[in-house]
Amino acid sequence: MTKKRQKRPSSGGRGTHRDRELERESRTAIAATVGWMLSVLSTFVGQLVVVAGTIVERLHLLGETASLMLNTLAVATVVTGLIALLLMPIALKLREIPPPRSMLAVAIVIGIMPLLSWPFLRA
């Protein structure tokens, strides 16, 4: 005995109100937002790797080459964090619909984190 699936009511092919609002965004605004979010994501992942690598380095488990690569990644993380902070006002100015405030707050924290953690991680 199988259960019959109930059919969802369709929206008439028009989409939701939010979908129609997002269609108003220009390609430039979408490109700026994607670039901004990619820089935030790469900063976050890079910072996680730098923190994990620094812990392993302090346990004297890394060789000299790995430590140099970790330092290079730490510099790259600072650069991508600065790019994320610089792209944020550009993306906000271009967008008609602002992103949620929580997303802005998290993006600011992620962008600033490499700058604030640099003295502690590279000491």
QUINOR-V422984 format. One record per pair of residues at least 6 apart in sequence whose ideal C-beta (glycine too) atoms are under 6 Angstrom apart, sorted by the first residue. I is the first residue (numbers start at 1). J is the second residue. D is the distance in Angstrom with one decimal. If there is no record, write none. Layout:
BEGIN
i = <I	I>
j = <J	J>
d = <D	D>
END
This chain:
BEGIN
i = <21	24	28	29	29	32	32	32	33	35	36	36	36	39	39	39	39	40	40	40	42	43	43	43	43	43	44	46	46	47	47	47	50	50	50	53	54	56	57	77	78	81	81	84	85>
j = <97	96	94	94	95	90	91	94	91	87	87	88	91	80	83	84	87	84	107	110	80	77	80	81	84	110	110	73	77	77	113	114	73	74	77	70	121	62	67	114	114	111	114	111	111>
d = <5.6	5.5	5.8	4.0	4.7	5.5	4.2	5.1	4.8	5.8	4.0	5.8	4.4	5.2	4.7	4.1	6.0	4.7	4.8	5.3	5.0	5.9	4.5	4.5	5.4	5.4	5.0	5.9	3.8	5.3	5.6	5.6	5.7	4.9	5.7	4.4	4.7	5.7	5.8	4.5	4.5	4.6	4.3	4.2	4.1>
END
